[in-house]
Amino acid sequence: MFHPKITSFFIITNIYHSIINELYIMSLLQTVVLTSSIIYHHTLINNFRNYDICIVCSVIGYHFYIYSYYFLNDMKPSIFYILAITSYFIGLKKNIDYAHGYLHIFGIIANILLNKCILNNCIN
């Protein structure tokens, strides 16, 4: 149910949410993550894992940079980012694909909450 080959396509939710809220840089970054995830999980390019990790870490780093401005006002995204990172390490340590699938789910929720932080700051 939460296999990464399936949950990676849920990233489309983030892309759509960012586009309808006119957060185009976020949607572009999430498109890059989706593309990288599909390439890695469907083994379209051999030995792509390290590139996928680099791309995802770069995007997460950008998200944390943006989120640092809103951290004190809304801590909900940080909870889901921590759950996502924890899922990654559990999946890596125990070699469980489903834990990596949860990484996608928690990351998607965190990104939508981050978009909400950005939108609320722009409105206020």
Secondary structure as UniProt FT lines:
FT   HELIX           4..7
FT   HELIX           8..10
FT   HELIX           11..20
FT   TURN            21..22
FT   HELIX           24..41
FT   TURN            42..43
FT   TURN            46..47
FT   HELIX           49..67
FT   TURN            68..73
FT   HELIX           76..94
FT   HELIX           97..123
//
